[in-house]
């Protein structure tokens, strides 16, 4: 697979090379790390809607749901803190693990972090499938979280460093593509296991070993990135690898830039302290606000609790799970749009268009739910209104899947200079996991308390974050990874933080 490329943007370094089959295959294998994250996001919502699972671990929720089928406040049907802890505990563990993963990634390389994450996730999946009590279930979830923390810290960095500048967006979005495929597979598995007379939930949970094995075996055979090899003193090996992934022996310019970036990074003794310096204020802000806003879109309301949400809206068990499959399919196909457009139209355009569509859909869904349930949570969806609501939710999911879904991981992974890259990615993962934990832990309670207003709450945040993108995010399309720092120098707001002697700027 050939096709020349050069560093994008005016004033950027131009590198020789072509898009090789080797680099495409390498990035696709690495991106399978997203399957872990996606499968777990999708599987928990379906499992928590299964009667057998609820009766074994959360009997109070089971009996309350059955009682409310005869009438009552539908908003509060699944409100239970321990049930929410089953979903959210994983993300708390991922938050803590991302900091350990940063040290592993920097000291031993990106592939070792991926391998570690896959193995720990594998153990957690086995424990979950064999769980005999709630404590065993939660311990398994915590191990899954550690595995996800390692994978989400290392895979986006690996992809950004390995990909050629002109394809960095598309290849990095493959991570999110793997996440959406994992969600879809989980929804299909849940739909199938829900028809089992016994232990369907166990099958759903233990099948998480499959993506763990794929990532673990894949990581064994993956090469490490030239950036990581240089960072660990293996310069000759790094140059050979760079020549292989670029399909050219003439990589001296790019290799020299990587050496300079590595030398600069070694002068930084404490990246965690240095990332707080004013010169890194733009990157630090992006690392915190992009994942924060990504979770405040409300997407995990759909991804975690889709079957639960659809049952709240009056769908039967099978219909709720099938509707979750439909949203999963939309998620996958819409992510393909991002892969084919992100390096053509840029990050900002996808962010803004996606945000505007999401605002309209959330306001419409909130208005429909308000018209049916009102404040007391009593009412019944007609078939037409129910299908209309599902349609709006699918459009919302599609808008997220080509914008805030993949770009929420891509943009933070490509804006950091090498000296603070591992620390920066850990901050991105930890902020993402913290607010994923908060939403996972509080959503069902918020739905009970805020009712239809919850959808207006998320719409308000999408409005704020779309304006943030418009005013504060510069375009990073096509710029070599070690040259990205110069975008801040020309930005109307961030340029005041850039020191005049910064050679990257």
C-alpha positions in Angstrom: 0.0 0.0 0.0 1.8 3.1 -1.2 1.2 6.8 -1.1 3.6 9.6 -0.4 3.2 12.0 2.5 4.8 15.1 4.0 4.5 16.9 7.2 1.4 19.1 6.9 0.9 22.8 7.6 3.0 25.8 6.7 6.4 25.9 8.3 6.2 22.2 9.4 9.0 19.7 8.7 8.6 17.6 5.6 9.4 13.9 5.9 9.8 11.4 3.1 8.0 8.1 3.1 4.9 6.2 2.1 2.0 4.6 3.9 3.1 1.0 4.3 1.1 -2.1 4.8 3.3 -2.8 7.8 2.3 0.4 9.6 -1.4 -0.1 8.8 -1.4 -3.6 10.1 0.6 -2.6 13.2 -1.9 0.2 14.1 -4.9 -2.0 13.5 -3.5 -4.7 15.9 -2.8 -2.1 18.5 -6.2 -0.5 18.1 -7.8 -3.8 19.2 -7.1 -2.6 22.7 -10.3 -0.6 22.3 -12.2 -3.9 22.2 -11.6 -4.3 25.9 -13.1 -0.9 26.7 -16.0 -1.3 24.3 -17.0 -4.8 25.3 -17.2 -3.8 29.0 -19.1 -0.6 28.3 -21.7 -2.6 26.3 -21.9 -5.7 28.5 -22.7 -4.1 31.8 -26.0 -2.4 30.8 -27.4 -5.6 29.3 -26.4 -7.7 32.2 -27.9 -5.3 34.8 -31.2 -5.6 32.9 -31.3 -9.4 33.2 -33.7 -10.8 35.8 -31.5 -13.7 36.8 -28.5 -11.4 37.4 -30.6 -8.9 39.4 -32.3 -11.6 41.5 -28.9 -13.1 42.5 -26.9 -9.9 43.2 -29.5 -7.1 43.5 -32.8 -8.6 44.7 -34.1 -5.2 45.9 -33.9 -3.8 42.4 -35.5 -6.9 40.9 -38.5 -6.7 43.2 -38.9 -2.9 42.8 -38.8 -3.2 39.0 -41.5 -5.9 39.1 -43.7 -3.9 41.4 -43.4 -0.8 39.2 -44.6 -2.7 36.1 -48.0 -2.3 37.6 -47.6 1.5 37.8 -45.6 4.1 39.7 -42.6 6.4 39.1 -40.9 4.9 36.1 -37.9 7.3 36.5 -36.8 5.5 39.7 -37.2 1.9 38.5 -33.5 1.0 38.7 -32.2 3.5 41.2 -29.8 1.6 43.4 -26.3 2.7 44.5 -24.8 -0.8 44.6 -26.1 -1.6 41.1 -24.5 1.5 39.9 -21.3 0.6 41.8 -21.2 -2.6 39.7 -20.9 -0.5 36.6 -18.8 2.4 37.9 -16.2 0.6 40.1 -14.3 -0.4 37.0 -13.7 3.2 36.0 -12.4 4.1 39.4 -9.8 1.3 39.1 -8.9 2.5 35.6 -8.3 6.0 36.9 -5.7 4.8 39.5 -4.2 2.3 37.1 -3.6 5.0 34.4 -0.9 6.6 36.6 1.0 3.3 37.1 0.6 2.7 33.3 2.3 6.0 32.6 5.5 4.8 34.4 5.3 1.5 32.7 4.8 3.1 29.3 7.7 5.5 29.7 10.1 3.0 31.3 9.4 -0.3 29.5 7.6 0.9 26.3 4.1 1.1 24.9 3.8 -2.6 24.0 4.6 -3.7 27.6 1.8 -1.6 28.9 -0.6 -3.1 26.4 0.5 -6.6 27.3 0.1 -5.9 31.0 -3.4 -4.5 30.5 -4.5 -7.5 28.5 -3.4 -10.0 31.1 -5.0 -8.2 34.0 -8.2 -7.8 32.1 -8.2 -11.5 31.3 -8.1 -12.4 35.0 -10.9 -10.0 35.8 -13.1 -11.5 33.1 -12.7 -15.0 34.5 -13.5 -13.8 38.0 -16.6 -12.0 36.8 -17.9 -15.0 35.0 -17.3 -17.2 38.0 -18.7 -14.7 40.6 -20.6 -16.3 43.5 -21.2 -13.2 45.5 -21.2 -9.4 45.1 -17.7 -9.0 46.5 -16.2 -11.4 43.9 -18.2 -9.5 41.2 -16.8 -6.2 42.3 -13.1 -7.5 42.6 -13.4 -8.8 39.0 -14.7 -5.4 37.9 -11.7 -3.7 39.6 -9.3 -5.9 37.7 -11.1 -5.2 34.4 -10.6 -1.5 35.3 -6.9 -1.9 35.8 -6.6 -3.6 32.4 -8.6 -0.8 30.7 -6.5 1.9 32.5 -3.3 0.4 31.0 -4.8 -0.1 27.5 -6.4 3.4 27.3 -3.1 5.0 28.4 -0.8 3.2 26.0 -2.8 2.5 22.8 -3.6 6.1 21.8 0.0 7.2 22.4 1.2 4.1 20.4 -1.0 4.9 17.5 -0.1 8.6 17.4 3.6 7.8 17.4 3.5 5.1 14.9 1.2 6.7 12.3 2.4 9.0 9.5 1.2 12.6 9.9 -1.3 12.5 7.1 -3.0 9.4 8.4 -2.6 9.9 12.2 -6.2 10.9 12.6 -7.6 8.0 10.7 -5.4 5.4 12.4 -5.9 6.8 15.8 -9.7 6.7 15.3 -9.3 3.0 14.8 -9.0 2.8 18.6 -12.5 4.3 18.9 -13.7 2.1 16.1 -12.6 -1.0 18.1 -14.4 0.5 21.1 -17.7 0.8 19.1 -17.2 -2.8 17.7 -16.7 -4.0 21.3 -20.0 -2.3 22.3 -21.9 -3.8 19.4 -20.5 -7.3 20.1 -21.5 -6.9 23.7 -25.0 -5.9 22.8 -25.4 -8.9 20.5 -24.0 -11.2 23.1 -26.5 -9.8 25.7 -29.4 -10.2 23.3 -28.4 -13.9 22.7 -27.7 -14.8 26.4 -30.9 -13.1 27.6 -32.7 -16.0 26.0 -30.8 -18.6 28.0 -32.8 -20.2 30.8 -29.9 -20.1 33.2 -26.5 -18.4 33.6 -26.9 -16.1 30.5 -25.2 -13.3 32.5 -22.2 -15.5 33.3 -21.6 -16.2 29.6 -21.9 -12.5 28.8 -19.3 -11.6 31.5 -16.8 -14.4 30.8 -16.7 -13.7 27.1 -14.7 -10.6 27.9 -11.7 -13.0 27.8 -11.9 -13.0 24.0 -10.9 -9.3 23.5 -8.4 -9.7 26.3 -6.7 -12.6 24.5 -6.8 -10.7 21.1 -5.0 -7.7 22.7 -2.5 -9.8 24.7 -1.5 -12.0 21.8 -1.4 -9.0 19.5 0.8 -7.0 21.9 3.4 -9.9 22.0 4.0 -9.5 18.3 3.8 -5.7 18.0 7.0 -3.7 17.5 7.6 -0.7 19.8 7.5 2.8 18.4 10.6 4.6 17.2 9.9 7.4 19.8 9.8 4.9 22.7 13.0 3.1 21.5 14.9 6.4 21.3 13.6 7.4 24.7 15.1 4.2 26.1 18.5 4.6 24.3 18.0 2.2 21.4 18.7 4.6 18.6 19.9 2.2 15.9 16.9 0.0 16.5 14.7 3.0 16.4 16.1 4.2 13.0 15.6 0.7 11.5 12.0 0.7 12.8 11.3 4.1 11.4 12.6 3.1 8.0 10.4 0.0 8.1 7.2 1.8 9.1 7.9 4.7 6.5 8.9 2.3 3.7 12.0 4.4 3.0 15.7 4.5 3.9 15.6 8.3 3.7 14.2 9.1 7.2 17.1 11.3 8.4 15.0 14.5 8.9 12.3 12.8 10.9 14.8 10.7 12.9 16.7 13.8 13.8 13.6 15.5 15.0 12.8 12.5 17.2 16.3 12.6 18.7 16.0 16.3 19.5 12.6 15.8 21.1 13.9 12.9 23.1 16.9 14.8 24.3 14.7 17.6 25.4 12.4 15.2 27.2 15.3 13.8 29.2 16.1 17.3 30.5 12.7 17.2 32.2 13.3 15.4 35.4 9.7 15.5 36.7 7.1 15.5 33.9 4.3 15.5 36.4 5.5 18.8 38.0 6.6 20.3 34.6 3.2 19.7 33.0 1.8 22.3 35.4 4.2 25.0 34.0 2.7 27.9 32.1 4.4 26.8 28.8 2.3 23.6 28.9 -0.9 25.3 30.0 -2.6 24.8 26.5 -1.9 21.0 26.5 -2.8 20.6 30.1 -6.1 22.3 29.6 -6.9 20.1 26.6 -5.9 17.0 28.6 -8.4 17.9 31.3 -11.3 19.5 29.4 -11.7 17.3 26.4 -12.2 14.1 28.4 -14.4 16.0 30.9 -16.6 17.3 28.2 -16.7 13.9 26.5 -18.3 12.3 29.5 -20.7 15.3 30.0 -22.2 14.7 26.6 -24.3 12.0 28.4 -23.2 9.3 25.9 -22.6 6.8 28.7 -26.2 7.2 29.7 -26.8 5.4 26.4 -23.8 3.1 26.3 -23.9 1.9 30.0 -27.6 1.8 30.5 -29.3 1.5 27.1 -31.3 -1.6 27.9 -32.2 -0.2 31.3 -33.2 3.2 29.8 -35.3 1.6 27.1 -37.0 -0.6 29.8 -37.7 2.6 31.7 -39.3 4.0 28.5 -41.6 1.0 28.5 -39.9 -1.5 26.1 -40.0 -5.2 27.0 -36.9 -7.1 27.9 -36.1 -8.4 24.4 -37.1 -5.2 22.7 -34.9 -3.1 25.0 -31.9 -5.3 24.3 -32.5 -5.3 20.5 -32.8 -1.5 20.6 -29.4 -1.4 22.3 -28.1 -3.5 19.4 -29.5 -1.0 16.9 -27.7 1.9 18.7 -24.5 -0.2 18.7 -24.7 -0.6 14.9 -25.3 3.1 14.4 -22.2 3.7 16.6 -20.0 1.5 14.5 -21.0 2.9 11.1 -20.9 6.5 12.2 -17.3 6.0 13.5 -16.4 5.0 10.0 -17.4 8.5 8.9 -14.8 9.9 11.3 -12.1 7.6 9.9 -12.6 8.8 6.4 -13.1 12.5 7.2 -10.9 13.4 10.1 -7.8 13.9 8.1 -9.7 15.6 5.3 -11.9 18.1 7.1 -10.0 18.3 10.3 -10.8 17.8 14.0 -12.6 21.1 14.7 -15.3 20.7 12.0 -16.3 17.2 13.2 -16.4 18.4 16.8 -18.6 21.4 16.0 -21.1 19.6 13.6 -21.4 16.7 16.0 -22.0 18.9 19.0 -24.8 20.9 17.3 -26.7 17.7 16.2 -26.3 16.3 19.7 -27.8 19.4 21.3 -30.9 19.2 19.1 -31.4 15.5 19.8 -31.1 15.7 23.5 -33.5 18.6 23.8 -36.0 16.7 21.6 -35.7 13.5 23.6 -36.1 15.4 26.9 -39.2 17.1 25.5 -40.8 13.8 24.4 -40.1 12.1 27.7 -41.6 15.1 29.5 -44.7 14.9 27.4 -45.2 11.2 28.2 -44.1 10.8 31.9 -44.4 14.4 33.1 -43.0 15.0 36.6 -44.6 12.0 38.4 -43.0 9.4 36.1 -46.3 7.8 35.2 -47.4 7.2 31.6 -46.9 4.9 28.7 -45.1 5.5 25.4 -47.1 4.9 22.2 -45.4 2.8 19.6 -44.9 5.8 17.4 -43.4 8.0 20.1 -41.3 5.1 21.3 -39.8 4.5 17.8 -39.4 8.3 17.3 -37.4 8.5 20.6 -35.2 5.6 19.6 -34.6 7.3 16.2 -33.5 10.5 17.9 -31.2 8.6 20.2 -29.7 6.9 17.2 -29.0 10.2 15.5 -27.5 11.5 18.8 -25.2 8.4 19.0 -24.2 8.8 15.4 -23.2 12.5 16.0 -21.1 11.5 19.0 -19.5 8.6 17.1 -18.0 10.8 14.4 -17.0 13.6 16.7 -16.6 13.5 20.5 -16.2 9.7 20.6 -13.0 9.3 18.6 -11.7 12.8 18.8 -11.9 12.8 22.6 -9.0 10.3 22.5 -7.3 11.5 19.3 -6.7 15.2 20.1 -5.2 14.8 23.6 -2.9 12.0 22.4 -1.4 14.2 19.6 -0.9 17.6 21.3 1.8 16.7 23.9 5.6 17.1 23.3 7.5 13.9 24.1 8.9 15.1 27.5 5.4 15.1 29.0 3.5 12.8 26.7 3.1 9.8 29.0 2.1 12.1 31.9 -0.3 14.0 29.7 -2.0 10.9 28.4 -2.4 9.6 31.9 -4.1 12.8 32.9 -6.5 12.4 29.9 -7.3 8.8 30.9 -7.7 9.6 34.6 -10.0 12.5 33.9 -12.0 10.4 31.5 -12.3 7.5 33.9 -13.1 9.7 36.9 -16.1 11.3 35.1 -17.1 8.0 33.6 -17.2 6.7 37.2 -19.3 9.7 38.3 -21.8 9.4 35.5 -22.0 5.6 35.9 -22.5 5.9 39.7 -25.0 8.7 39.6 -27.0 8.4 36.4 -29.8 6.2 37.6 -30.2 8.4 40.7 -30.0 11.6 38.6 -32.7 10.1 36.3 -34.9 9.5 39.4 -34.3 13.0 40.8 -34.0 15.2 37.7 -36.4 13.2 35.5 -36.7 14.4 31.9 -34.6 17.4 32.9 -31.5 15.2 32.9 -31.5 15.3 29.1 -31.6 19.2 29.1 -28.8 19.1 31.6 -26.5 17.2 29.2 -27.7 19.3 26.3 -26.5 22.4 28.2 -23.0 20.9 28.6 -22.8 20.0 24.9 -23.6 23.7 24.1 -20.8 24.8 26.4 -18.2 22.4 25.1 -19.0 23.1 21.4 -18.2 26.8 22.1 -15.0 25.7 23.8 -13.9 24.0 20.6 -14.9 27.0 18.5 -12.7 29.4 20.5 -9.9 27.4 22.1 -9.0 24.3 20.1 -6.5 24.9 17.2 -6.5 22.5 14.2 -3.9 19.7 14.4 -4.7 18.0 11.1 -1.7 16.8 9.1 1.0 18.2 11.4 3.9 15.8 12.4 3.6 14.6 16.0 6.8 16.3 17.1 5.9 19.6 15.4 2.4 20.0 16.9 3.6 22.3 19.6 3.9 25.2 17.1 0.1 25.5 16.7 -0.1 27.2 20.1 2.2 30.0 19.1 -0.3 31.2 16.4 -3.4 30.9 18.5 -5.1 34.1 19.6 -5.4 32.9 23.3 -2.7 30.3 23.9 0.2 32.2 22.3 0.7 34.2 25.5 1.8 31.0 27.3 4.5 30.1 24.7 8.0 31.2 25.6 9.9 33.0 22.8 12.8 30.6 23.0 10.7 27.4 22.6 12.2 25.7 19.5 9.1 23.5 19.2 7.0 26.6 18.7 
